[in-house]
């Protein structure tokens, strides 16, 4: 079953998020993941969001998600 990693955030440091994107992108290379959404101008239809940036990644399964996520953790 697919697993989704969802980030919804307000970006206040454009240079910082650009640097983060350059660093984060390569961590997905070779992983079983499909980027579904990368939107910097989300317009909510109902209610309010605390930011306009939305990222949704679809991982093949829990194992694929954990392989990626755990590889990011500094031990």
N, CA, C and O atoms as a GROMACS GRO file, in nm:
protein
  300
    1UNK      N    1   0.084  -0.117   0.000
    1UNK     CA    2   0.000   0.000   0.000
    1UNK      C    3   0.089   0.124   0.000
    1UNK      O    4   0.190   0.129   0.070
    2UNK      N    5   0.051   0.224  -0.078
    2UNK     CA    6   0.129   0.348  -0.086
    2UNK      C    7   0.130   0.422   0.048
    2UNK      O    8   0.037   0.413   0.127
    3UNK      N    9   0.240   0.495   0.069
    3UNK     CA   10   0.256   0.580   0.187
    3UNK      C   11   0.288   0.720   0.134
    3UNK      O   12   0.366   0.736   0.040
    4UNK      N   13   0.227   0.821   0.196
    4UNK     CA   14   0.243   0.958   0.149
    4UNK      C   15   0.315   1.043   0.253
    4UNK      O   16   0.282   1.040   0.371
    5UNK      N   17   0.412   1.119   0.207
    5UNK     CA   18   0.484   1.217   0.289
    5UNK      C   19   0.430   1.353   0.246
    5UNK      O   20   0.443   1.392   0.130
    6UNK      N   21   0.370   1.426   0.340
    6UNK     CA   22   0.304   1.552   0.308
    6UNK      C   23   0.364   1.663   0.391
    6UNK      O   24   0.376   1.651   0.513
    7UNK      N   25   0.402   1.773   0.324
    7UNK     CA   26   0.453   1.892   0.391
    7UNK      C   27   0.372   2.011   0.342
    7UNK      O   28   0.359   2.033   0.221
    8UNK      N   29   0.319   2.087   0.434
    8UNK     CA   30   0.247   2.209   0.402
    8UNK      C   31   0.303   2.317   0.492
    8UNK      O   32   0.294   2.306   0.614
    9UNK      N   33   0.362   2.421   0.433
    9UNK     CA   34   0.438   2.516   0.513
    9UNK      C   35   0.436   2.655   0.453
    9UNK      O   36   0.414   2.673   0.334
   10UNK      N   37   0.461   2.751   0.538
   10UNK     CA   38   0.482   2.889   0.496
   10UNK      C   39   0.632   2.910   0.482
   10UNK      O   40   0.707   2.888   0.576
   11UNK      N   41   0.676   2.953   0.365
   11UNK     CA   42   0.818   2.977   0.341
   11UNK      C   43   0.847   3.125   0.365
   11UNK      O   44   0.786   3.212   0.303
   12UNK      N   45   0.941   3.151   0.455
   12UNK     CA   46   0.979   3.290   0.484
   12UNK      C   47   1.122   3.320   0.442
   12UNK      O   48   1.165   3.436   0.446
   13UNK      N   49   1.196   3.218   0.402
   13UNK     CA   50   1.336   3.233   0.362
   13UNK      C   51   1.355   3.164   0.226
   13UNK      O   52   1.385   3.045   0.220
   14UNK      N   53   1.337   3.240   0.119
   14UNK     CA   54   1.345   3.183  -0.015
   14UNK      C   55   1.482   3.124  -0.045
   14UNK      O   56   1.491   3.018  -0.107
   15UNK      N   57   1.589   3.190  -0.003
   15UNK     CA   58   1.724   3.138  -0.026
   15UNK      C   59   1.744   3.008   0.052
   15UNK      O   60   1.804   2.913   0.002
   16UNK      N   61   1.693   3.005   0.174
   16UNK     CA   62   1.705   2.885   0.256
   16UNK      C   63   1.631   2.767   0.197
   16UNK      O   64   1.681   2.655   0.198
   17UNK      N   65   1.510   2.791   0.144
   17UNK     CA   66   1.433   2.681   0.086
   17UNK      C   67   1.497   2.633  -0.044
   17UNK      O   68   1.488   2.515  -0.077
   18UNK      N   69   1.560   2.724  -0.118
   18UNK     CA   70   1.631   2.685  -0.240
   18UNK      C   71   1.749   2.594  -0.205
   18UNK      O   72   1.771   2.493  -0.271
   19UNK      N   73   1.823   2.630  -0.101
   19UNK     CA   74   1.937   2.548  -0.056
   19UNK      C   75   1.887   2.412  -0.005
   19UNK      O   76   1.947   2.308  -0.032
   20UNK      N   77   1.776   2.415   0.068
   20UNK     CA   78   1.717   2.291   0.119
   20UNK      C   79   1.678   2.200   0.002
   20UNK      O   80   1.705   2.080   0.005
   21UNK      N   81   1.615   2.258  -0.100
   21UNK     CA   82   1.574   2.178  -0.216
   21UNK      C   83   1.691   2.113  -0.287
   21UNK      O   84   1.682   1.998  -0.330
   22UNK      N   85   1.801   2.187  -0.299
   22UNK     CA   86   1.921   2.130  -0.362
   22UNK      C   87   1.978   2.016  -0.280
   22UNK      O   88   2.028   1.918  -0.336
   23UNK      N   89   1.970   2.027  -0.148
   23UNK     CA   90   2.021   1.922  -0.061
   23UNK      C   91   1.925   1.803  -0.052
   23UNK      O   92   1.968   1.688  -0.047
   24UNK      N   93   1.795   1.832  -0.051
   24UNK     CA   94   1.695   1.726  -0.034
   24UNK      C   95   1.673   1.643  -0.160
   24UNK      O   96   1.651   1.522  -0.152
   25UNK      N   97   1.679   1.707  -0.275
   25UNK     CA   98   1.653   1.637  -0.401
   25UNK      C   99   1.733   1.510  -0.420
   25UNK      O  100   1.675   1.406  -0.451
   26UNK      N  101   1.864   1.515  -0.404
   26UNK     CA  102   1.945   1.395  -0.424
   26UNK      C  103   1.914   1.281  -0.326
   26UNK      O  104   1.946   1.165  -0.355
   27UNK      N  105   1.852   1.310  -0.212
   27UNK     CA  106   1.820   1.202  -0.118
   27UNK      C  107   1.713   1.109  -0.174
   27UNK      O  108   1.695   0.997  -0.125
   28UNK      N  109   1.642   1.155  -0.277
   28UNK     CA  110   1.536   1.073  -0.337
   28UNK      C  111   1.586   0.988  -0.454
   28UNK      O  112   1.514   0.900  -0.502
   29UNK      N  113   1.707   1.014  -0.501
   29UNK     CA  114   1.763   0.940  -0.614
   29UNK      C  115   1.772   0.792  -0.581
   29UNK      O  116   1.829   0.753  -0.479
   30UNK      N  117   1.717   0.711  -0.667
   30UNK     CA  118   1.723   0.567  -0.649
   30UNK      C  119   1.618   0.513  -0.553
   30UNK      O  120   1.612   0.392  -0.531
   31UNK      N  121   1.536   0.600  -0.496
   31UNK     CA  122   1.432   0.556  -0.403
   31UNK      C  123   1.305   0.522  -0.480
   31UNK      O  124   1.285   0.567  -0.592
   32UNK      N  125   1.220   0.443  -0.416
   32UNK     CA  126   1.092   0.406  -0.476
   32UNK      C  127   0.988   0.511  -0.436
   32UNK      O  128   0.906   0.489  -0.347
   33UNK      N  129   0.994   0.626  -0.506
   33UNK     CA  130   0.910   0.740  -0.471
   33UNK      C  131   0.865   0.811  -0.598
   33UNK      O  132   0.936   0.812  -0.699
   34UNK      N  133   0.747   0.869  -0.591
   34UNK     CA  134   0.695   0.948  -0.702
   34UNK      C  135   0.650   1.083  -0.646
   34UNK      O  136   0.559   1.088  -0.563
   35UNK      N  137   0.714   1.194  -0.690
   35UNK     CA  138   0.666   1.325  -0.647
   35UNK      C  139   0.529   1.351  -0.710
   35UNK      O  140   0.513   1.342  -0.832
   36UNK      N  141   0.430   1.382  -0.627
   36UNK     CA  142   0.296   1.409  -0.678
   36UNK      C  143   0.266   1.558  -0.686
   36UNK      O  144   0.205   1.605  -0.782
   37UNK      N  145   0.309   1.632  -0.586
   37UNK     CA  146   0.280   1.776  -0.581
   37UNK      C  147   0.400   1.852  -0.529
   37UNK      O  148   0.460   1.813  -0.429
   38UNK      N  149   0.435   1.959  -0.597
   38UNK     CA  150   0.530   2.059  -0.548
   38UNK      C  151   0.474   2.192  -0.594
   38UNK      O  152   0.493   2.233  -0.708
   39UNK      N  153   0.403   2.259  -0.504
   39UNK     CA  154   0.330   2.380  -0.537
   39UNK      C  155   0.364   2.489  -0.436
   39UNK      O  156   0.351   2.468  -0.315
   40UNK      N  157   0.405   2.602  -0.485
   40UNK     CA  158   0.441   2.714  -0.396
   40UNK      C  159   0.330   2.818  -0.384
   40UNK      O  160   0.350   2.922  -0.321
   41UNK      N  161   0.215   2.790  -0.442
   41UNK     CA  162   0.107   2.888  -0.439
   41UNK      C  163  -0.029   2.821  -0.423
   41UNK      O  164  -0.122   2.850  -0.498
   42UNK      N  165  -0.041   2.731  -0.326
   42UNK     CA  166  -0.166   2.660  -0.303
   42UNK      C  167  -0.275   2.760  -0.265
   42UNK      O  168  -0.254   2.848  -0.182
   43UNK      N  169  -0.392   2.743  -0.324
   43UNK     CA  170  -0.508   2.827  -0.294
   43UNK      C  171  -0.615   2.739  -0.230
   43UNK      O  172  -0.686   2.668  -0.300
   44UNK      N  173  -0.628   2.743  -0.098
   44UNK     CA  174  -0.728   2.659  -0.033
   44UNK      C  175  -0.870   2.696  -0.076
   44UNK      O  176  -0.900   2.814  -0.098
   45UNK      N  177  -0.955   2.597  -0.086
   45UNK     CA  178  -1.094   2.619  -0.124
   45UNK      C  179  -1.178   2.642   0.002
   45UNK      O  180  -1.269   2.725   0.002
   46UNK      N  181  -1.147   2.569   0.108
   46UNK     CA  182  -1.216   2.583   0.235
   46UNK      C  183  -1.115   2.597   0.347
   46UNK      O  184  -1.005   2.542   0.340
   47UNK      N  185  -1.152   2.669   0.449
   47UNK     CA  186  -1.068   2.688   0.567
   47UNK      C  187  -0.941   2.765   0.530
   47UNK      O  188  -0.931   2.819   0.420
   48UNK      N  189  -0.846   2.770   0.621
   48UNK     CA  190  -0.722   2.842   0.597
   48UNK      C  191  -0.604   2.750   0.624
   48UNK      O  192  -0.609   2.664   0.712
   49UNK      N  193  -0.498   2.769   0.547
   49UNK     CA  194  -0.374   2.697   0.566
   49UNK      C  195  -0.273   2.793   0.626
   49UNK      O  196  -0.286   2.914   0.609
   50UNK      N  197  -0.174   2.742   0.693
   50UNK     CA  198  -0.074   2.832   0.751
   50UNK      C  199   0.040   2.863   0.655
   50UNK      O  200   0.136   2.930   0.692
   51UNK      N  201   0.030   2.816   0.532
   51UNK     CA  202   0.133   2.845   0.432
   51UNK      C  203   0.088   2.800   0.295
   51UNK      O  204  -0.006   2.722   0.283
   52UNK      N  205   0.155   2.849   0.192
   52UNK     CA  206   0.113   2.820   0.055
   52UNK      C  207   0.196   2.714  -0.014
   52UNK      O  208   0.166   2.677  -0.128
   53UNK      N  209   0.301   2.662   0.052
   53UNK     CA  210   0.386   2.559  -0.010
   53UNK      C  211   0.333   2.421   0.028
   53UNK      O  212   0.309   2.392   0.145
   54UNK      N  213   0.315   2.336  -0.073
   54UNK     CA  214   0.267   2.200  -0.050
   54UNK      C  215   0.354   2.103  -0.128
   54UNK      O  216   0.379   2.120  -0.247
   55UNK      N  217   0.400   2.000  -0.058
   55UNK     CA  218   0.479   1.893  -0.120
   55UNK      C  219   0.415   1.761  -0.080
   55UNK      O  220   0.389   1.737   0.038
   56UNK      N  221   0.390   1.675  -0.178
   56UNK     CA  222   0.338   1.541  -0.151
   56UNK      C  223   0.422   1.442  -0.230
   56UNK      O  224   0.434   1.451  -0.352
   57UNK      N  225   0.481   1.348  -0.158
   57UNK     CA  226   0.559   1.241  -0.219
   57UNK      C  227   0.487   1.109  -0.194
   57UNK      O  228   0.441   1.083  -0.083
   58UNK      N  229   0.477   1.026  -0.297
   58UNK     CA  230   0.414   0.895  -0.283
   58UNK      C  231   0.522   0.788  -0.285
   58UNK      O  232   0.596   0.774  -0.382
   59UNK      N  233   0.531   0.715  -0.176
   59UNK     CA  234   0.625   0.603  -0.167
   59UNK      C  235   0.550   0.474  -0.195
   59UNK      O  236   0.432   0.460  -0.164
   60UNK      N  237   0.620   0.381  -0.254
   60UNK     CA  238   0.562   0.254  -0.294
   60UNK      C  239   0.495   0.183  -0.176
   60UNK      O  240   0.387   0.125  -0.190
   61UNK      N  241   0.560   0.188  -0.061
   61UNK     CA  242   0.508   0.122   0.059
   61UNK      C  243   0.581   0.176   0.182
   61UNK      O  244   0.669   0.262   0.170
   62UNK      N  245   0.545   0.127   0.297
   62UNK     CA  246   0.605   0.172   0.423
   62UNK      C  247   0.756   0.148   0.424
   62UNK      O  248   0.833   0.232   0.472
   63UNK      N  249   0.798   0.035   0.371
   63UNK     CA  250   0.941   0.003   0.368
   63UNK      C  251   1.019   0.107   0.286
   63UNK      O  252   1.126   0.151   0.327
   64UNK      N  253   0.964   0.145   0.170
   64UNK     CA  254   1.031   0.245   0.086
   64UNK      C  255   1.038   0.380   0.157
   64UNK      O  256   1.140   0.448   0.152
   65UNK      N  257   0.929   0.417   0.224
   65UNK     CA  258   0.928   0.543   0.298
   65UNK      C  259   1.033   0.540   0.408
   65UNK      O  260   1.112   0.634   0.422
   66UNK      N  261   1.035   0.433   0.487
   66UNK     CA  262   1.130   0.422   0.599
   66UNK      C  263   1.274   0.419   0.549
   66UNK      O  264   1.362   0.475   0.614
   67UNK      N  265   1.299   0.354   0.438
   67UNK     CA  266   1.435   0.351   0.382
   67UNK      C  267   1.484   0.493   0.355
   67UNK      O  268   1.597   0.529   0.388
   68UNK      N  269   1.396   0.575   0.294
   68UNK     CA  270   1.432   0.714   0.265
   68UNK      C  271   1.440   0.796   0.393
   68UNK      O  272   1.541   0.862   0.420
   69UNK      N  273   1.334   0.793   0.472
   69UNK     CA  274   1.326   0.878   0.591
   69UNK      C  275   1.437   0.846   0.691
   69UNK      O  276   1.500   0.937   0.744
   70UNK      N  277   1.460   0.718   0.716
   70UNK     CA  278   1.564   0.679   0.811
   70UNK      C  279   1.704   0.713   0.760
   70UNK      O  280   1.796   0.731   0.840
   71UNK      N  281   1.720   0.722   0.628
   71UNK     CA  282   1.852   0.757   0.574
   71UNK      C  283   1.885   0.902   0.603
   71UNK      O  284   2.001   0.941   0.595
   72UNK      N  285   1.785   0.984   0.636
   72UNK     CA  286   1.806   1.126   0.663
   72UNK      C  287   1.846   1.152   0.809
   72UNK      O  288   1.901   1.258   0.840
   73UNK      N  289   1.817   1.057   0.895
   73UNK     CA  290   1.840   1.076   1.038
   73UNK      C  291   1.989   1.068   1.071
   73UNK      O  292   2.058   0.976   1.030
   74UNK      N  293   2.035   1.165   1.145
   74UNK     CA  294   2.174   1.166   1.191
   74UNK      C  295   2.176   1.091   1.322
   74UNK      O  296   2.100   1.121   1.414
   75UNK      N  297   2.262   0.994   1.330
   75UNK     CA  298   2.268   0.915   1.454
   75UNK      C  299   2.395   0.945   1.528
   75UNK      O  300   2.419   0.889   1.635
   0.00000   0.00000   0.00000
